[in-house]
Amino acid sequence: MTTETNGLSLSHALLVEDSMLIAMNAEDALLAIGIEQVSIASSVAEAFDLLKNNSFDVALLDLHLEGETSLPIAETLLTLGIPFVFASGYPNQEGLDPKFSGIPFLQKPYNQIQIRDALLSIS
C-alpha cells in the first residue's frame, strides 16, 4: 500500500543526512506523514549505493554533507525523474545551479508539517 499525496506515490523515500539525530527525526516525520519505508544515507557514496539497489518515490537531501555536497545525488535524481527536496542549516542558496531553482528548500531545523508541505509542492 502506498500513500497518495497530491498525485505522488510515496511508498519509499531516500533520506540523505549526515547528522544521525536529524536523520532519525526526519525519518520519524516521513513515516508519520505516511511514507512506508525510509532508506538513510549519510554520504554521497552511500546514497549512490542505495540508488543502485532500490526504487525511490521521493528524496530529502541535506545539501551540505560532511566534506561534500549532495549535488551529485540531486543531478542523478533529476535524470531519474525522482522528485526531491533540499534541506540545509545554511540559509543561503547562493551559487546553486539554476537547474535546481524550482526544488523546494527546507531550512533546518524543519518539522513534519514543513516536510509534508515541501513534498506536496513537488508534484
N, C-alpha and C positions, 0 to 999 in steps of 0.2 A: 504494500500500500504506500502511495506517495502523497505528499501534501501539495495541493494546488494553490499557488499564491500568485494571483494576477497572471495566470497563464503559464507560470513556470512549474515544472515538475521538480520538486525539491526533495528527493529521497537521499541524496548523498552529497555532502559538502566537503571541499578541501579547505582546511584552515592552515595558513602559513603564519606562524607566530613564534618568535624566539624566546619569549618570556613564558615560562611554564604557568605561572599564576594567571596571566592574561589569557593564555590558551585554554586553561581549564574553565575560566569564567565565560569565554566566548563559546566554547563547546557547549556548556550548560545552556547558554542563551539560544544557540542554534537548535539544540534539541527541544527546548521549551517552545519554540515557535513552530515545531512540527517536523523539522528535518530528522529523518530516521537514523542516519549514520553520518558521523563526522570523522574524517581522517586528518590527523595533525602532523605537520612537518615543521621543523624548526630551522631549516636551511633550504637553500635553492636545490641542492643535490637531493635531499630527502623528498622535496616536493616533486622533482622530476621522476624519482623512483615511484612515487605514488601515482603520478600521471601515467606511467607506463603500464601499471598493473590494475588500474581502476577506472571506472567511468564516473565522472562527476557532473552534477547538475548545476553547481554554483561554487564559487570560491570566495573566501575572505582572506586578503593578503596584507600582512604587515608590510608596509613599503620599505622600512629600514630594518634590516636584519643585522645580526652581529657580523660586522665587517663586509656586508654585501647588501644589495637591494633585491627586491622581488620582481624587478622589471623583466628579467628573462622569463620568469613564470608568466607574467602578465602578457608578454608577447605570444607565448605558446597558447595561453587561454584564448587570446583573440583569434589566433589561427584555427583553433579547435572549435570556436564558437561557443565557448563556455562563459557565461556571464560571471562577472566578479566585482568585488568592492575592494577598494584600497582602505587601509587603516594606518594611522601613524600618530605618534606622540608629538610630532613636529607639525605646527600649524601651517607652514608654508609649503606649497606645492610648486614653487618656482623651479623652472628648469625641467619640469616633467614634459615629455614629448607630447605635442599637440594631439597625437592619435589617442591619448588617454584622457582627453579633456572631458569626455562625456561619462567617464567612470565615476560613480559615487565615491566620496571620500569621507571616511569616519574619523573624527578627531578623538584620540584617546584622552581620557577614559570614555568609553562608549557603553551603552546599556542595551538591553534586549529590545527595547522599543526602537532605538536608533538602528540596530541591525535589521530588524524586521522592515522598517521603513526603507532602508537602503536596498534591501532585496526586492521589495515591491517596486522600486523605481527602475530596476534593470530588466523589465520585461521586454 
